[in-house]
Amino acid sequence: MKKLKVGIAGYGVVGKRRREVIDKHAGLQTVALCDRVFSSDGKFDDGVRFYTHYKELLKEDLDILFVCLTNDIAAQVTVAGLERGLHVFCEKPPGRDLNDIARVIACEKKHPGLKLKYGFNHRYHDSVREALRIIKAGELGAVINMRGVYGKSKIISFDSDWRTKRALAGGGILLDQGIHMVDLMRLFAGDFTDVHSFVSNSYWHHDVEDNAYALMRTADGVVAMLHSSATQWRHRFQLEITLARGMIILSGILSGSKSYGAETLLVAYADDKDEGDPREVTIRYNQDNSWWDEICDFADVVLKGKPVVEGSSTEALETMRLVYRIYCADPQWRDKYKLNDQAPDIIA
């Protein structure tokens, strides 16, 4: 089988991890990459070429572009890749604000033969997929409500502080990490019509948020409470989903740092006679297959001409729209950072 030639724009922690998976795939081959940390253009011992700027990377003979860059240029490079005639996989978030993804979608519509996918890899975790199977199968009835906490001890991560600067990041902990929880809540409950929030940067004092608290409701009455935090001193991921005949609790998420604890799925089966102590079954997951499964899915989409489902631009837009509705539901936060100018179509 002829391998698809892949270029990677951005060779930090995520770009390197993507390459590890790409190079294991029988249908993909990394041929070139770029990152500003390189002092000059060159070639690795394995023949893969590297550049200091994405424009040089796009001169290569490529089939696919992976965009693993900072939020301020992610949309710009995604558009450049599509205009170059490449299929594009871009990490979340799709940009700094809704205007960024709107520009990408406008470009995508001009190139209907190309595939665009966004990296929301939490959807590919085994615990999440099993929870979704249970909900869709109706084994425990309809969803009643959800409570989610996703937090870490600070906004700065890896070896860079760009995430603390609004001009580069667009937002703080909610946009950077909490967007995964927002996406999962949409996955399990559908779209939310009512949103209330408090957003704050009162602890770290960056010009992006370090805490966001949201209370949301769907048109059919499912209520979700979300706390996205950069003051969670013990890293935490937990999503409780209450259903008509039981409960699903997703705890921990397998990650490179392994700081979120064991990834488990607890299923509680409610019964009229359980007196508030229902039978429970807990599954522990010891391998993170999400990175591999997500890239395999994208490769399958490109090779077989299938539509993008998970991580489509439509899904990315709606998740991004909900993030901005949370920001704008706090009038003080909305006015402080003039968010009306960035997202006038979603202000309730």
Residue pairs with C-beta under 8 A, 6 or more apart in sequence:
1 26
1 27
3 26
3 27
3 28
3 29
4 27
4 28
4 29
4 63
4 64
4 299
4 302
4 303
5 29
5 31
5 60
5 61
5 62
5 63
5 64
6 22
6 28
6 29
6 30
6 31
6 62
6 63
6 64
6 65
6 66
7 30
7 31
7 32
7 33
7 34
7 57
7 58
7 60
7 62
7 64
7 65
7 66
7 86
8 15
8 18
8 19
8 22
8 30
8 32
8 33
8 34
8 65
8 66
8 68
9 15
9 33
9 34
9 54
9 57
9 65
9 66
9 67
9 68
9 69
9 77
9 81
10 34
10 35
10 66
10 67
10 68
10 69
10 70
11 19
11 33
11 34
11 35
11 37
11 50
11 68
12 35
12 37
12 68
12 158
12 160
13 158
13 256
14 68
14 91
15 33
15 35
15 66
15 68
17 256
17 291
18 66
18 68
18 89
18 291
18 295
19 30
19 33
21 291
21 292
21 295
22 28
22 29
22 30
22 66
22 295
23 29
23 30
24 292
25 295
25 296
25 299
27 299
27 303
28 64
28 295
28 299
30 48
31 48
31 49
31 60
31 61
31 62
32 48
32 49
32 50
32 51
32 57
32 60
32 62
33 48
33 49
33 50
33 51
33 57
34 50
34 51
34 52
34 53
34 54
34 56
34 57
35 50
35 52
36 52
36 53
38 50
38 51
38 52
39 52
40 52
41 49
41 50
41 51
41 52
41 56
42 49
42 50
43 49
43 50
44 50
49 60
51 57
54 69
54 73
54 77
54 80
55 80
57 65
58 65
58 80
58 81
58 84
58 86
62 84
62 86
63 86
63 87
63 302
64 86
64 87
64 88
64 89
64 302
65 77
65 81
65 84
65 86
65 87
65 88
65 89
66 88
66 89
66 90
67 74
67 77
67 78
67 81
67 88
67 89
67 90
67 91
68 91
69 77
69 91
70 162
70 168
70 169
71 93
71 95
71 96
71 100
71 168
71 169
71 170
71 175
72 96
72 167
72 168
72 169
72 170
74 90
74 91
74 93
74 94
74 95
74 100
75 94
75 95
75 96
75 100
75 101
75 103
75 104
78 88
78 90
78 94
78 104
78 107
78 116
79 103
79 104
79 107
81 88
82 88
82 104
82 107
82 108
82 110
82 111
82 114
82 116
83 107
83 111
85 111
85 114
86 114
87 114
87 115
87 116
87 302
88 114
88 115
88 116
88 117
89 116
89 117
89 118
89 119
89 295
89 298
90 116
90 117
90 118
90 119
91 118
91 119
92 118
92 119
92 120
92 179
92 180
92 183
92 316
93 170
93 171
93 175
93 176
93 179
93 316
93 320
93 323
94 100
94 101
94 104
94 118
94 313
94 316
94 317
94 320
95 101
95 103
95 104
95 170
95 320
96 168
96 169
96 170
96 171
97 170
97 320
97 324
97 342
97 343
98 317
98 320
98 321
98 324
98 342
98 343
98 345
98 346
99 342
99 343
100 170
101 313
101 316
101 317
101 320
102 317
104 116
104 313
105 313
105 317
108 114
108 116
108 313
115 298
115 301
115 302
115 308
116 308
116 312
116 313
117 297
117 298
117 301
117 308
117 310
117 311
117 312
118 311
118 312
118 313
118 315
118 316
119 294
119 311
120 180
120 183
120 310
120 311
120 315
120 316
120 319
121 290
121 291
121 294
122 128
122 180
122 183
122 184
122 253
122 290
123 129
123 183
123 184
123 187
123 290
123 294
123 310
123 311
124 289
124 290
124 291
124 293
124 294
124 297
124 310
125 253
125 254
125 263
125 285
125 288
125 290
126 263
126 285
126 287
126 289
126 290
127 250
127 253
127 263
127 264
127 265
127 283
127 285
128 184
128 187
128 250
130 265
130 283
131 188
131 241
131 248
131 250
131 265
132 187
132 188
134 140
134 248
134 267
135 143
135 188
135 241
135 243
135 248
139 245
139 246
140 243
140 244
140 245
140 246
140 247
140 248
140 267
140 269
140 270
141 243
141 244
141 245
141 246
142 243
142 244
143 188
143 189
143 222
143 241
143 242
143 243
144 222
144 223
144 242
144 243
144 244
145 222
145 223
145 224
145 225
145 242
146 185
146 188
146 189
146 222
146 223
146 224
146 225
146 239
146 240
146 241
146 242
147 224
147 225
147 239
147 240
148 181
148 184
148 185
148 224
148 225
148 226
148 227
148 238
148 239
148 240
149 226
149 227
149 229
149 232
149 236
149 237
149 238
149 239
150 177
150 178
150 180
150 181
150 227
150 228
150 229
150 236
150 237
150 238
151 173
151 177
151 227
151 228
151 229
151 230
151 231
151 232
151 235
151 236
152 173
152 177
152 229
152 230
152 232
152 235
152 259
153 230
153 231
153 232
153 233
153 234
153 235
154 204
154 230
155 163
155 164
155 172
155 173
155 176
155 204
155 206
155 208
155 210
155 230
156 163
156 164
157 163
162 168
162 169
163 169
163 172
163 176
163 208
164 172
164 204
164 206
164 207
164 208
165 206
165 207
165 208
166 207
166 208
166 337
169 175
169 176
169 208
171 208
171 209
171 323
171 327
172 201
172 206
172 208
172 209
172 210
172 230
173 208
173 209
173 210
173 211
173 212
173 228
173 229
173 230
174 182
174 199
174 209
174 212
174 228
174 323
174 326
174 327
175 208
175 323
177 228
178 212
178 226
178 228
178 323
179 319
179 320
179 323
181 226
181 228
181 237
181 239
182 226
182 319
182 322
182 323
182 326
183 315
183 319
184 239
185 192
185 216
185 224
185 226
185 239
186 192
186 315
186 318
186 319
186 322
188 241
189 218
189 222
189 224
190 218
190 219
190 220
190 222
191 218
191 219
191 318
191 322
192 216
192 217
192 218
192 224
192 322
192 325
193 217
193 218
193 219
194 216
194 217
194 348
195 214
195 215
195 216
195 322
195 325
195 326
195 329
195 348
196 214
196 215
196 216
196 329
197 212
197 213
197 214
197 215
197 326
197 327
197 329
197 330
197 333
198 211
198 212
198 213
198 330
199 209
199 211
199 212
199 213
199 326
199 327
199 330
199 333
200 209
200 210
200 211
200 212
200 333
201 207
201 208
201 209
201 210
201 211
202 210
202 211
203 210
203 211
203 230
203 231
204 210
204 230
204 231
207 337
209 230
209 327
209 333
210 229
210 230
210 231
211 227
211 228
211 229
211 230
211 231
212 226
212 227
212 228
212 229
212 326
212 327
213 226
213 227
214 224
214 225
214 226
214 227
214 228
214 326
214 329
215 223
215 224
215 225
215 226
216 223
216 224
216 225
216 226
216 322
216 326
217 223
217 224
226 326
235 257
235 259
235 260
235 261
236 260
236 261
237 250
237 251
237 252
237 253
237 260
238 249
238 250
238 251
238 252
239 249
239 250
240 247
240 248
240 249
240 250
241 247
241 248
241 249
241 250
245 269
245 270
246 267
246 268
246 269
246 270
246 278
247 266
247 267
247 268
247 270
247 278
248 265
248 266
248 267
248 268
249 264
249 265
249 266
249 268
250 264
250 265
251 261
251 262
251 263
251 264
251 266
252 260
252 261
252 262
252 263
252 264
253 260
253 263
254 260
254 263
254 285
254 286
254 287
254 288
254 290
255 288
262 284
262 285
262 286
263 284
263 285
263 286
263 288
264 282
264 283
264 284
264 285
265 282
265 283
265 285
266 280
266 281
266 282
266 283
267 280
267 281
267 282
267 283
268 278
268 279
268 280
269 278
269 279
269 280
269 281
270 278
271 278
271 279
294 310
294 311
297 310
298 308
300 306
301 307
301 308
321 343
321 346
324 339
324 342
324 343
324 346
325 346
325 348
327 333
327 334
327 337
327 339
327 343
328 334
328 339
328 340
328 343
328 346
328 347
328 348
329 348
333 339
334 340
334 347
339 347
340 347
